[in-house]
Amino acid sequence: MILRVCILAFAVLTVAADGPEQVHLSLGSTEGSMVVSWVTLKPPTSNGLPQVTYGRTAAALIQVAYGKMDDFNYNGVIRYMYQAEMVNLLPNETYYYSVGVMGQMSKTYQFKSFPKGNDFLLRVCVFGDLGYINGTSLPYLIDAAEKGQFDMVLHIGDIAYDLHTDNGQRGDLYMNQIESLISKVPYMVIAGNHEDDGRNFSHYNYRFNMPGDTNHFYSFDLASVHFVGVSTEFYGYFYEYGQDSVFTQYNWLHDDLAKANANRKERPWIVGFQHRPFYCSNDNSEECAVFENRLVRTGYEEMPGLEGIYIEYGLDLGFWGHEHSYERFWPVSNRTVFKDGANPYANAHAPAYVISGSAGCHTPKASFGPPNPASAVRSDDFGYSILTVHNTTHLQMQQISVEQGKAIDEIWLVKDHGHKQKPKEQSNGIALPEVPAYTAKCSRWDKRCRYEASKRRMARSIVRFA
């Protein structure tokens, strides 16, 4: 009954037609900064600059940061996209803020700044594949945020289903639906395949403001973790948009992880997030053939894949979406699984990976194929993941089932100071079998799928056109 009431409340949500809406936060480019973004569906009624007024009490929003506005025209529908950055925030303080232009300001929101340095508890909510329709986990996520159960969100692709649907109205509805959550904690996103709108991810690019030069790959430091997000859609859409972005991202990632690896003393953990997985065992897409997405994992022709660079620099934990399920993997490197010992995630020999794509959307639950030897736990329950950074030696990962109202899986990643992964030096790994996980299908209208299938002709996967 509670869930039905929450959904009804979302359905009747209305927003002033010409005022700020879709207010959301993201981390700024420097420690102690926070970016706030918002939208209006009509041009501002005054000539004032976009601004955020903020302060440590709701009655005294005495600080001002001015921002910028961009016109975004999609199929003749114009939206006005704003952003402003609050800087030099005092650590671990509650701030109140309002956005808009003079004479057209929003209601007051609030957030809490992060503590300073690298030695503090951090709780990160991670999920992918959350839609406006059948967003089953959303009421629970909003409730958890209200109760202060996490400090930041990583949305690992497939947002709203889709941001551009109905000339962007679906994106507007979704961003207003989730506003009470993402105006309170930073909403860090990475693109999924549903963010492609036929115009090179234009809605995704205009609606969000991630740290760095692009929304498609970026990194940030928080607590004792270096977080790094990359786009797997450069691989998924190279047929449409070319290969240059694959190489640009790869070179950036190489440099970024090299710097992060050199900084392990201060931030010993490296956590990655992306949309499409390397490994999976679902039976609903070609991308899980032989238990893997070979295009993203190892590359294609001259394009480099992503797994090798994660192995080289010792990624500790990676989050993936795309498959509408939850799946936790044993530490795995180049199709070799390491699951010996009482806790294989303690001083692990290889990166650990989690698929967290079960937040809820318009499609049915994903089904699984044959068991994957690399897979430790699989579930089709709707839910989300919580990553708790306890300190420089302990990470905790839990999967929350909103259907059962509890954690259904938990692991602890434990690492001694100075530990380095050396998978090639281990003799106790288990190789994944080189057999098809299922029969893959390409739609006759999916030119990219058919092109890749005809070019690759892998003996390990059986592709037929339906």
Backbone hydrogen bonds in HBPLUS format (Angstrom, degrees):
<---DONOR---> <-ACCEPTOR-->    atom                        ^
c    i                          cat <-CA-CA->   ^        H-A-AA   ^      H-
h    n   atom  resd res      DA  || num        DHA   H-A  angle D-A-AA Bond
n    s   type  num  typ     dist DA aas  dist angle  dist       angle   num
A0005-VAL N   A0001-MET O   3.08 MM   4  6.37 155.9  2.14 149.8 156.0     1
A0006-CYS N   A0002-ILE O   2.99 MM   4  6.30 159.0  2.03 153.4 159.0     2
A0007-ILE N   A0003-LEU O   3.01 MM   4  6.28 162.6  2.04 153.2 157.4     3
A0008-LEU N   A0004-ARG O   2.99 MM   4  6.14 158.9  2.03 147.2 153.0     4
A0009-ALA N   A0005-VAL O   2.94 MM   4  6.20 153.3  2.01 147.5 154.8     5
A0010-PHE N   A0006-CYS O   3.08 MM   4  6.46 151.1  2.17 148.0 155.1     6
A0011-ALA N   A0007-ILE O   3.01 MM   4  6.26 153.4  2.08 147.2 154.7     7
A0012-VAL N   A0008-LEU O   3.24 MM   4  6.53 143.0  2.39 149.6 156.8     8
A0013-LEU N   A0010-PHE O   3.15 MM   3  5.18 162.7  2.18 105.7 110.6     9
A0021-GLU N   A0039-VAL O   2.89 MM  18  5.36 142.0  2.03 150.2 162.1    10
A0039-VAL N   A0021-GLU O   2.94 MM  18  5.36 160.4  1.98 152.0 155.5    11
A0024-HIS N   A0037-SER O   2.98 MM  13  5.46 154.7  2.05 151.7 157.2    12
A0037-SER N   A0024-HIS O   2.87 MM  13  5.46 165.5  1.90 161.8 166.7    13
A0025-LEU N   A0182-ILE O   2.85 MM 157  6.08 154.2  1.92 165.8 159.7    14
A0187-TYR N   A0025-LEU O   2.84 MM 162  5.83 171.1  1.85 135.4 136.0    15
A0026-SER N   A0035-VAL O   2.91 MM   9  5.19 141.8  2.05 147.6 151.6    16
A0035-VAL N   A0026-SER O   2.81 MM   9  5.19 162.7  1.84 166.3 167.5    17
A0028-GLY N   A0033-SER O   3.40 MM   5  4.83 156.3  2.46 113.6 106.9    18
A0089-LEU N   A0032-GLY O   2.84 MM  57  4.89 172.8  1.85 147.8 145.2    19
A0034-MET N   A0086-MET O   2.82 MM  52  5.20 149.9  1.91 146.4 156.0    20
A0086-MET N   A0034-MET O   2.77 MM  52  5.20 166.8  1.79 161.5 157.0    21
A0036-VAL N   A0084-ALA O   2.88 MM  48  5.57 167.6  1.90 169.4 173.5    22
A0084-ALA N   A0036-VAL O   3.01 MM  48  5.57 149.0  2.11 152.2 162.0    23
A0038-TRP N   A0082-TYR O   3.15 MM  44  5.28 153.8  2.22 126.9 132.0    24
A0082-TYR N   A0038-TRP O   2.89 MM  44  5.28 171.0  1.90 162.1 160.1    25
A0040-THR N   A0080-TYR O   2.97 MM  40  5.22 148.7  2.07 141.9 151.5    26
A0080-TYR N   A0040-THR O   2.96 MM  40  5.22 165.7  1.98 168.6 168.0    27
A0067-GLY N   A0050-PRO O   2.81 MM  17  5.16 163.1  1.84 135.7 137.1    28
A0051-GLN N   A0100-GLY O   2.85 MM  49  5.68 155.1  1.91 165.6 174.0    29
A0100-GLY N   A0051-GLN O   3.09 MM  49  5.68 140.3  2.26 159.7 165.8    30
A0052-VAL N   A0065-ALA O   2.91 MM  13  5.38 151.4  1.99 149.5 159.0    31
A0065-ALA N   A0052-VAL O   2.95 MM  13  5.38 155.2  2.01 150.0 158.2    32
A0053-THR N   A0098-SER O   2.93 MM  45  5.42 156.5  1.99 158.0 163.7    33
A0098-SER N   A0053-THR O   2.92 MM  45  5.42 146.9  2.03 153.0 162.3    34
A0054-TYR N   A0063-GLN O   2.81 MM   9  5.18 155.0  1.87 139.3 147.1    35
A0063-GLN N   A0054-TYR O   2.93 MM   9  5.18 158.7  1.98 162.1 163.1    36
A0055-GLY N   A0096-TYR O   3.01 MM  41  5.50 148.3  2.11 149.0 156.4    37
A0096-TYR N   A0055-GLY O   2.79 MM  41  5.50 168.2  1.80 169.3 173.5    38
A0060-ALA N   A0057-THR O   3.15 MM   3  5.43 160.4  2.19 108.6 114.6    39
A0068-LYS N   A0083-GLN O   2.98 MM  15  5.75 150.1  2.07 157.2 165.9    40
A0083-GLN N   A0068-LYS O   3.17 MM  15  5.75 147.5  2.28 152.7 157.6    41
A0070-ASP N   A0081-MET O   2.80 MM  11  5.17 155.1  1.86 148.4 157.0    42
A0081-MET N   A0070-ASP O   2.87 MM  11  5.17 166.8  1.89 162.3 159.5    43
A0072-PHE N   A0079-ARG O   2.83 MM   7  5.16 162.5  1.86 161.5 163.3    44
A0079-ARG N   A0072-PHE O   2.88 MM   7  5.16 157.6  1.93 141.3 148.2    45
A0074-TYR N   A0077-VAL O   2.94 MM   3  5.24 169.5  1.96 144.0 144.8    46
A0077-VAL N   A0074-TYR O   3.02 MM   3  5.24 165.6  2.04 115.2 117.8    47
A0092-ASN N   A0114-PHE O   3.21 MM  22  4.92 149.3  2.31  95.0  99.3    48
A0113-SER N   A0093-GLU O   2.83 MM  20  5.35 162.3  1.86 155.6 153.6    49
A0095-TYR N   A0111-PHE O   2.76 MM  16  5.49 168.7  1.77 166.9 170.9    50
A0111-PHE N   A0095-TYR O   2.93 MM  16  5.49 151.0  2.02 150.4 158.7    51
A0097-TYR N   A0109-TYR O   2.90 MM  12  5.29 154.3  1.97 134.0 138.9    52
A0109-TYR N   A0097-TYR O   2.78 MM  12  5.29 165.9  1.80 158.6 162.0    53
A0106-SER N   A0099-VAL O   2.72 MM   7  5.35 145.4  1.84 151.1 163.0    54
A0104-GLN N   A0101-VAL O   2.76 MM   3  5.28 151.9  1.84 150.4 149.7    55
A0122-LEU N   A0389-VAL O   3.20 MM 267  5.02 157.5  2.25 133.1 139.8    56
A0389-VAL N   A0122-LEU O   2.70 MM 267  5.02 166.9  1.72 159.6 162.7    57
A0151-ASP N   A0123-ARG O   2.72 MM  28  5.40 170.7  1.73 147.9 150.9    58
A0124-VAL N   A0387-LEU O   2.76 MM 263  5.04 169.1  1.77 152.5 156.1    59
A0387-LEU N   A0124-VAL O   2.81 MM 263  5.04 166.4  1.83 154.4 156.8    60
A0125-CYS N   A0152-MET O   2.85 MM  27  6.14 172.9  1.85 163.3 161.3    61
A0154-LEU N   A0125-CYS O   2.78 MM  29  6.17 158.5  1.82 164.6 169.4    62
A0126-VAL N   A0385-SER O   2.84 MM 259  5.00 168.4  1.86 140.1 143.8    63
A0385-SER N   A0126-VAL O   2.90 MM 259  5.00 171.7  1.90 163.8 161.2    64
A0127-PHE N   A0154-LEU O   3.09 MM  27  6.53 159.4  2.13 168.8 172.4    65
A0156-ILE N   A0127-PHE O   2.83 MM  29  6.06 152.9  1.90 139.6 146.4    66
A0128-GLY N   A0356-SER O   2.78 MM 228  6.01 118.8  2.16 145.7 162.2    67
A0129-ASP N   A0157-GLY O   2.89 MM  28  6.11 177.4  1.89 165.4 165.6    68
A0130-LEU N   A0158-ASP O   3.23 MM  28  6.57 133.4  2.46 174.3 171.6    69
A0160-ALA N   A0130-LEU O   2.93 MM  30  6.03 145.4  2.05 163.8 157.0    70
A0131-GLY N   A0360-GLY O   2.89 MM 229  6.30 159.7  1.93 152.7 152.9    71
A0132-TYR N   A0160-ALA O   3.03 MM  28  4.88 164.4  2.06 121.7 116.6    72
A0136-THR N   A0134-ASN O   2.78 MM   2  5.25 133.5  1.99 107.4  92.5    73
A0138-LEU N   A0135-GLY O   2.97 MM   3  5.60 150.3  2.06 120.5 129.4    74
A0137-SER N   A0359-ALA O   3.02 MM 222  5.24 153.4  2.09 170.3 171.7    75
A0140-TYR N   A0137-SER O   3.05 MM   3  5.41 119.3  2.43 109.7 124.7    76
A0141-LEU N   A0137-SER O   2.90 MM   4  6.11 150.3  1.99 154.7 164.3    77
A0141-LEU N   A0138-LEU O   3.07 MM   3  4.95 116.2  2.50  95.0 111.0    78
A0142-ILE N   A0138-LEU O   2.93 MM   4  6.16 164.9  1.95 162.9 165.6    79
A0143-ASP N   A0139-PRO O   3.03 MM   4  6.18 157.2  2.08 140.1 146.6    80
A0144-ALA N   A0140-TYR O   2.90 MM   4  6.06 157.1  1.95 144.2 150.6    81
A0145-ALA N   A0141-LEU O   2.92 MM   4  6.15 154.2  1.99 148.1 155.0    82
A0146-GLU N   A0142-ILE O   2.96 MM   4  6.20 157.9  2.01 148.3 154.3    83
A0147-LYS N   A0143-ASP O   3.07 MM   4  6.32 142.3  2.22 142.0 151.9    84
A0149-GLN N   A0144-ALA O   2.93 MM   5  5.31 171.3  1.94 154.4 153.6    85
A0148-GLY N   A0145-ALA O   2.93 MM   3  4.94 158.3  1.97 105.0 111.2    86
A0153-VAL N   A0186-PRO O   2.95 MM  33  6.18 161.4  1.98 168.0 174.1    87
A0188-MET N   A0153-VAL O   2.88 MM  35  5.91 164.2  1.91 156.6 155.6    88
A0155-HIS N   A0188-MET O   2.80 MM  33  6.18 162.0  1.83 159.5 165.8    89
A0190-ILE N   A0155-HIS O   3.13 MM  35  6.58 136.6  2.32 168.1 165.6    90
A0165-THR N   A0162-ASP O   3.19 MM   3  5.21 156.6  2.25 104.6 111.6    91
A0168-GLY N   A0164-HIS O   3.04 MM   4  4.02 136.2  2.24  96.7 100.1    92
A0168-GLY N   A0165-THR O   3.04 MM   3  5.21 131.5  2.28  99.5 112.7    93
A0170-ARG N   A0165-THR O   3.21 MM   5  5.35 174.8  2.21 148.5 148.3    94
A0169-GLN N   A0166-ASP O   3.16 MM   3  5.36 168.3  2.17 110.3 113.8    95
A0172-ASP N   A0168-GLY O   3.03 MM   4  6.38 155.9  2.09 151.3 158.0    96
A0173-LEU N   A0169-GLN O   2.90 MM   4  6.15 165.8  1.92 155.8 158.9    97
A0174-TYR N   A0170-ARG O   2.95 MM   4  6.13 164.0  1.98 149.9 154.5    98
A0175-MET N   A0171-GLY O   2.94 MM   4  6.05 170.3  1.95 152.7 155.4    99
A0176-ASN N   A0172-ASP O   3.04 MM   4  6.21 150.3  2.13 147.4 155.0   100
A0177-GLN N   A0173-LEU O   2.84 MM   4  5.97 148.6  1.94 143.9 153.9   101
A0178-ILE N   A0174-TYR O   2.97 MM   4  6.20 149.6  2.06 154.8 161.4   102
A0179-GLU N   A0176-ASN O   3.33 MM   3  4.93 156.6  2.39  94.2 101.0   103
A0181-LEU N   A0178-ILE O   2.96 MM   3  5.58 146.8  2.07 118.4 127.9   104
A0182-ILE N   A0178-ILE O   3.13 MM   4  6.40 164.4  2.15 155.3 159.1   105
A0183-SER N   A0179-GLU O   2.88 MM   4  5.61 133.3  2.10 153.4 156.6   106
A0184-LYS N   A0181-LEU O   3.15 MM   3  5.51 157.6  2.21 108.1 114.9   107
A0185-VAL N   A0181-LEU O   3.34 MM   4  6.68 145.7  2.47 149.5 158.3   108
A0195-GLU N   A0192-GLY O   3.05 MM   3  5.53 162.0  2.08 113.8 119.4   109
A0196-ASP N   A0193-ASN O   3.27 MM   3  5.79 162.4  2.31 110.0 115.2   110
A0205-ASN N   A0201-PHE O   2.92 MM   4  6.14 158.2  1.97 154.4 161.3   111
A0206-TYR N   A0202-SER O   2.96 MM   4  6.14 156.8  2.02 152.5 157.7   112
A0207-ARG N   A0203-HIS O   2.92 MM   4  5.87 158.3  1.97 153.3 158.8   113
A0218-TYR N   A0229-GLY O   3.06 MM  11  5.53 149.7  2.15 144.0 152.5   114
A0229-GLY N   A0218-TYR O   2.91 MM  11  5.53 168.8  1.92 168.9 172.7   115
A0220-PHE N   A0227-PHE O   3.02 MM   7  5.41 152.0  2.10 142.5 148.8   116
A0227-PHE N   A0220-PHE O   2.87 MM   7  5.41 159.5  1.91 177.9 172.7   117
A0222-LEU N   A0225-VAL O   3.02 MM   3  5.54 165.6  2.04 160.4 165.1   118
A0225-VAL N   A0222-LEU O   3.03 MM   3  5.54 160.7  2.07 131.8 137.6   119
A0269-TRP N   A0224-SER O   3.33 MM  45  6.33 161.4  2.36 165.6 163.8   120
A0226-HIS N   A0269-TRP O   2.84 MM  43  6.17 159.1  1.89 150.6 156.4   121
A0271-VAL N   A0226-HIS O   3.01 MM  45  6.28 157.4  2.06 146.3 153.3   122
A0228-VAL N   A0271-VAL O   2.98 MM  43  6.40 149.9  2.08 153.5 158.2   123
A0273-PHE N   A0228-VAL O   2.98 MM  45  6.42 140.0  2.14 151.3 154.0   124
A0230-VAL N   A0273-PHE O   3.18 MM  43  6.69 152.2  2.26 159.1 167.5   125
A0235-TYR N   A0232-THR O   3.08 MM   3  5.52 140.3  2.25 104.7 114.8   126
A0236-GLY N   A0232-THR O   3.12 MM   4  6.48 158.2  2.17 139.8 146.4   127
A0237-TYR N   A0233-GLU O   2.87 MM   4  5.73 143.0  2.01 141.0 147.0   128
A0240-GLU N   A0237-TYR O   3.05 MM   3  5.33 131.8  2.30 102.9 114.8   129
A0241-TYR N   A0237-TYR O   2.88 MM   4  6.08 170.4  1.89 163.2 166.1   130
A0242-GLY N   A0238-PHE O   2.84 MM   4  4.52 139.2  2.01 124.1 126.5   131
A0246-VAL N   A0243-GLN O   2.99 MM   3  5.37 129.3  2.26 109.3 122.6   132
A0248-THR N   A0244-ASP O   2.95 MM   4  6.22 162.4  1.98 155.6 161.4   133
A0249-GLN N   A0245-SER O   2.95 MM   4  5.95 167.3  1.97 145.7 149.4   134
A0250-TYR N   A0246-VAL O   2.98 MM   4  6.09 159.0  2.02 143.0 149.7   135
A0251-ASN N   A0247-PHE O   2.98 MM   4  6.12 165.9  2.00 151.8 154.3   136
A0252-TRP N   A0248-THR O   3.07 MM   4  6.25 160.6  2.11 146.5 152.4   137
A0253-LEU N   A0249-GLN O   2.77 MM   4  5.98 162.4  1.80 156.7 161.8   138
A0254-HIS N   A0250-TYR O   2.95 MM   4  6.15 156.5  2.00 148.3 154.3   139
A0255-ASP N   A0251-ASN O   3.18 MM   4  6.44 163.9  2.21 148.3 151.4   140
A0256-ASP N   A0252-TRP O   2.82 MM   4  6.03 162.2  1.85 155.4 161.4   141
A0257-LEU N   A0253-LEU O   2.90 MM   4  5.95 172.1  1.90 154.2 156.0   142
A0258-ALA N   A0254-HIS O   3.06 MM   4  6.11 147.8  2.17 140.2 149.4   143
A0259-LYS N   A0255-ASP O   3.11 MM   4  6.34 157.9  2.16 147.5 152.1   144
A0260-ALA N   A0256-ASP O   2.96 MM   4  6.23 158.1  2.01 146.7 153.6   145
A0261-ASN N   A0257-LEU O   2.80 MM   4  5.87 154.2  1.86 144.2 150.8   146
A0262-ALA N   A0258-ALA O   3.12 MM   4  6.31 145.6  2.25 138.3 147.0   147
A0263-ASN N   A0260-ALA O   3.04 MM   3  5.02 143.9  2.18  96.7 107.8   148
A0266-GLU N   A0263-ASN O   3.15 MM   3  5.78 131.0  2.40 114.1 124.0   149
A0267-ARG N   A0263-ASN O   3.00 MM   4  6.17 174.4  2.00 159.3 160.9   150
A0316-ASP N   A0270-ILE O   2.99 MM  46  5.46 149.8  2.08 143.2 152.9   151
A0317-LEU N   A0270-ILE O   3.43 MM  47  6.87 155.4  2.50 151.1 155.1   152
A0272-GLY N   A0317-LEU O   2.85 MM  45  6.32 156.0  1.91 154.0 160.5   153
A0319-PHE N   A0272-GLY O   2.91 MM  47  6.24 154.8  1.97 138.6 144.8   154
A0274-GLN N   A0319-PHE O   3.08 MM  45  6.47 153.4  2.15 158.7 166.0   155
A0321-GLY N   A0275-HIS O   2.78 MM  46  4.80 155.8  1.84 131.6 139.3   156
A0293-ASN N   A0278-PHE O   2.69 MM  15  5.04 151.4  1.77 137.7 142.2   157
A0280-CYS N   A0291-PHE O   3.25 MM  11  5.24 154.3  2.32 107.6 113.3   158
A0369-GLY N   A0281-SER O   2.69 MM  88  5.58 172.9  1.69 160.7 161.6   159
A0283-ASP N   A0367-SER O   3.24 MM  84  6.18 156.5  2.30 130.4 135.2   160
A0288-CYS N   A0285-SER O   3.40 MM   3  6.21 170.9  2.41 121.5 121.3   161
A0289-ALA N   A0286-GLU O   3.05 MM   3  5.54 162.2  2.08 123.1 123.5   162
A0291-PHE N   A0288-CYS O   2.90 MM   3  4.92 126.7  2.19 142.8 130.9   163
A0292-GLU N   A0289-ALA O   3.00 MM   3  5.80 164.1  2.02 125.4 129.5   164
A0297-ARG N   A0293-ASN O   2.97 MM   4  6.04 163.8  2.00 156.6 161.6   165
A0298-THR N   A0294-ARG O   2.94 MM   4  5.57 162.7  1.97 140.4 145.6   166
A0299-GLY N   A0295-LEU O   3.04 MM   4  4.73 128.4  2.32 112.0 124.6   167
A0306-LEU N   A0296-VAL O   3.01 MM  10  6.28 161.3  2.05 160.1 163.6   168
A0307-GLU N   A0297-ARG O   3.14 MM  10  5.11 153.7  2.21 131.6 139.1   169
A0300-TYR N   A0303-MET O   3.09 MM   3  5.14 135.2  2.30 124.6 137.8   170
A0303-MET N   A0300-TYR O   2.88 MM   3  5.14 157.4  1.93 140.1 134.8   171
A0310-TYR N   A0306-LEU O   3.39 MM   4  6.67 151.9  2.47 149.2 156.9   172
A0310-TYR N   A0307-GLU O   3.06 MM   3  5.19 121.6  2.42  99.9 115.1   173
A0311-ILE N   A0307-GLU O   2.94 MM   4  6.27 155.6  2.00 157.3 164.7   174
A0312-GLU N   A0308-GLY O   2.91 MM   4  6.13 158.6  1.96 145.2 151.6   175
A0313-TYR N   A0309-ILE O   3.18 MM   4  6.30 154.1  2.25 139.8 144.6   176
A0314-GLY N   A0310-TYR O   2.90 MM   4  5.81 106.0  2.46 135.4 151.2   177
A0315-LEU N   A0310-TYR O   2.97 MM   5  5.15 166.2  1.99 142.2 146.7   178
A0314-GLY N   A0311-ILE O   3.27 MM   3  5.06 158.5  2.32  98.3 104.7   179
A0352-ALA N   A0316-ASP O   3.19 MM  36  6.23 165.9  2.21 129.3 133.2   180
A0318-GLY N   A0352-ALA O   2.86 MM  34  6.33 146.6  1.98 149.1 160.2   181
A0354-VAL N   A0318-GLY O   2.92 MM  36  6.34 147.2  2.03 158.7 169.2   182
A0320-TRP N   A0354-VAL O   2.81 MM  34  6.10 152.7  1.88 159.7 162.7   183
A0356-SER N   A0320-TRP O   2.74 MM  36  6.07 165.9  1.76 168.2 164.0   184
A0323-GLU N   A0321-GLY O   2.83 MM   2  5.64 144.1  1.95 102.2  92.7   185
A0325-SER N   A0323-GLU O   2.83 MM   2  5.58 139.5  2.00 104.0  92.1   186
A0366-ALA N   A0324-HIS O   3.44 MM  42  5.14 158.9  2.49 142.3 136.9   187
A0357-GLY N   A0325-SER O   3.02 MM  32  5.19 161.8  2.05 161.2 155.6   188
A0326-TYR N   A0379-SER O   2.85 MM  53  5.15 166.5  1.87 168.7 167.5   189
A0379-SER N   A0326-TYR O   2.90 MM  53  5.15 153.2  1.98 150.7 150.5   190
A0327-GLU N   A0355-ILE O   3.08 MM  28  4.96 154.4  2.15 131.8 136.4   191
A0355-ILE N   A0327-GLU O   2.75 MM  28  4.96 169.9  1.76 151.5 155.1   192
A0328-ARG N   A0377-VAL O   2.91 MM  49  5.24 157.8  1.96 146.9 154.3   193
A0376-ALA N   A0328-ARG O   2.73 MM  48  5.59 163.0  1.75 151.3 157.0   194
A0377-VAL N   A0328-ARG O   3.34 MM  49  5.24 158.7  2.39 134.6 138.2   195
A0329-PHE N   A0353-TYR O   2.98 MM  24  5.44 168.2  2.00 166.8 162.9   196
A0330-TRP N   A0374-ALA O   2.85 MM  44  5.63 162.3  1.88 163.7 169.8   197
A0338-PHE N   A0331-PRO O   2.86 MM   7  5.42 164.9  1.89 164.5 163.5   198
A0332-VAL N   A0351-PRO O   3.00 MM  19  5.98 150.8  2.08 167.5 164.6   199
A0333-SER N   A0336-THR O   2.87 MM   3  5.18 159.8  1.91 146.1 151.3   200
A0336-THR N   A0333-SER O   2.92 MM   3  5.18 143.4  2.05 108.2 119.7   201
A0432-LEU N   A0335-ARG O   2.89 MM  97  5.49 157.4  1.94 163.2 164.7   202
A0337-VAL N   A0430-ILE O   2.74 MM  93  4.89 170.7  1.75 138.1 139.9   203
A0430-ILE N   A0337-VAL O   2.78 MM  93  4.89 152.2  1.86 135.3 144.9   204
A0346-ALA N   A0343-ASN O   2.97 MM   3  5.56 164.7  1.99 125.6 126.7   205
A0414-VAL N   A0345-TYR O   3.26 MM  69  6.44 150.4  2.35 121.9 130.3   206
A0347-ASN N   A0414-VAL O   2.69 MM  67  6.09 164.2  1.71 160.6 160.9   207
A0383-GLY N   A0358-SER O   2.87 MM  25  5.57 154.4  1.94 122.0 129.8   208
A0375-SER N   A0372-ASN O   2.83 MM   3  5.18 156.9  1.88 117.3 125.2   209
A0402-VAL N   A0382-PHE O   2.98 MM  20  5.97 151.8  2.06 137.8 146.7   210
A0384-TYR N   A0400-ILE O   3.10 MM  16  5.41 144.1  2.23 141.6 151.8   211
A0400-ILE N   A0384-TYR O   2.77 MM  16  5.41 168.9  1.78 175.8 174.6   212
A0386-ILE N   A0398-GLN O   2.85 MM  12  5.24 158.2  1.90 150.3 155.7   213
A0398-GLN N   A0386-ILE O   2.95 MM  12  5.24 161.3  1.98 146.9 153.1   214
A0388-THR N   A0396-GLN O   2.75 MM   8  5.05 170.1  1.76 157.0 160.4   215
A0396-GLN N   A0388-THR O   2.92 MM   8  5.05 162.0  1.95 148.2 153.8   216
A0390-HIS N   A0394-HIS O   3.15 MM   4  5.63 141.5  2.30 149.7 160.3   217
A0415-LYS N   A0393-THR O   2.99 MM  22  5.01 153.6  2.06 136.6 142.0   218
A0395-LEU N   A0413-LEU O   2.86 MM  18  4.96 160.3  1.90 147.8 153.9   219
A0413-LEU N   A0395-LEU O   2.77 MM  18  4.96 155.3  1.83 142.9 150.7   220
A0397-MET N   A0411-ILE O   2.96 MM  14  5.40 166.4  1.97 153.6 157.2   221
A0411-ILE N   A0397-MET O   2.93 MM  14  5.40 150.1  2.02 148.5 157.9   222
A0399-GLN N   A0409-ASP O   2.98 MM  10  5.17 155.1  2.04 137.5 140.1   223
A0408-ILE N   A0399-GLN O   2.81 MM   9  5.78 152.9  1.88 163.1 172.3   224
A0401-SER N   A0406-LYS O   2.94 MM   5  5.70 166.5  1.95 160.2 156.8   225
A0405-GLY N   A0401-SER O   2.80 MM   4  5.71 127.5  2.07 135.5 150.7   226
A0406-LYS N   A0401-SER O   3.34 MM   5  5.70 141.9  2.50 145.2 152.2   227
A0419-HIS N   A0416-ASP O   3.06 MM   3  5.52 164.0  2.08 136.7 135.9   228
A0425-GLU N   A0422-LYS O   3.04 MM   3  5.60 149.0  2.14 115.4 124.3   229
A0426-GLN N   A0423-PRO O   3.21 MM   3  5.39 165.5  2.23 108.7 113.0   230
A0440-ALA N   A0462-ILE O   3.07 MM  22  6.09 133.7  2.29 156.3 167.7   231
A0464-ARG N   A0440-ALA O   3.35 MM  24  6.67 160.0  2.39 144.0 147.1   232
A0442-CYS N   A0464-ARG O   3.25 MM  22  6.56 149.4  2.35 145.6 151.2   233
A0466-ALA N   A0442-CYS O   3.07 MM  24  6.20 155.7  2.13 145.5 153.2   234
A0446-ASP N   A0443-SER O   3.00 MM   3  5.13 155.0  2.07 106.0 113.9   235
A0450-ARG N   A0446-ASP O   3.10 MM   4  6.32 166.6  2.12 154.3 158.2   236
A0451-TYR N   A0447-LYS O   2.78 MM   4  5.90 153.4  1.85 146.9 155.0   237
A0452-GLU N   A0448-ARG O   2.90 MM   4  6.11 170.0  1.91 156.4 158.1   238
A0453-ALA N   A0449-CYS O   2.91 MM   4  6.05 160.9  1.95 148.0 154.1   239
A0454-SER N   A0450-ARG O   2.91 MM   4  6.01 161.0  1.94 146.3 151.4   240
A0455-LYS N   A0451-TYR O   2.96 MM   4  6.11 147.3  2.07 145.8 155.0   241
A0456-ARG N   A0452-GLU O   2.90 MM   4  5.95 162.1  1.93 152.4 156.8   242
A0457-ARG N   A0453-ALA O   3.05 MM   4  5.81 161.7  2.08 144.2 149.6   243
A0461-SER N   A0458-MET O   3.26 MM   3  5.66 153.1  2.34 108.3 114.8   244
